[in-house]
Amino acid sequence: RGGFYVLLFYVITIGAEAQREVFQVTMQLDNYRKE
């Protein structure tokens, strides 16, 4: 049962990291289009 929470923690952490990566790339593309 403890493993489930560890897995959940990893999913949330990795998901947050991926979201931040995508956000940064999106911002860069947005700036690129404006120029």
C-alpha positions as CSV (number, residue, x, y, z in Angstrom):
1,R,0.0,0.0,0.0
2,G,2.9,2.3,0.7
3,G,4.2,1.8,-2.8
4,F,1.1,3.3,-4.3
5,Y,1.8,6.6,-2.6
6,V,5.4,6.6,-3.8
7,L,4.2,5.9,-7.3
8,L,1.6,8.7,-7.0
9,F,4.3,11.1,-5.8
10,Y,6.6,10.2,-8.7
11,V,3.7,10.7,-11.2
12,I,2.9,14.1,-9.8
13,T,6.5,15.2,-9.6
14,I,7.3,14.1,-13.2
15,G,4.1,15.6,-14.4
16,A,4.9,19.0,-12.9
17,E,8.4,18.9,-14.4
18,A,7.1,18.0,-17.9
19,Q,4.4,20.8,-17.6
20,R,7.1,23.3,-16.8
21,E,9.2,22.2,-19.7
22,V,6.3,22.5,-22.1
23,F,5.4,25.9,-20.7
24,Q,8.9,27.2,-21.3
25,V,9.0,25.9,-24.8
26,T,5.6,27.4,-25.5
27,M,6.8,30.8,-24.2
28,Q,9.9,30.6,-26.4
29,L,7.9,29.8,-29.5
30,D,5.5,32.7,-28.7
31,N,8.5,35.1,-28.4
32,Y,9.9,33.7,-31.6
33,R,6.7,34.3,-33.6
34,K,6.5,38.0,-32.4
35,E,9.9,38.9,-33.9
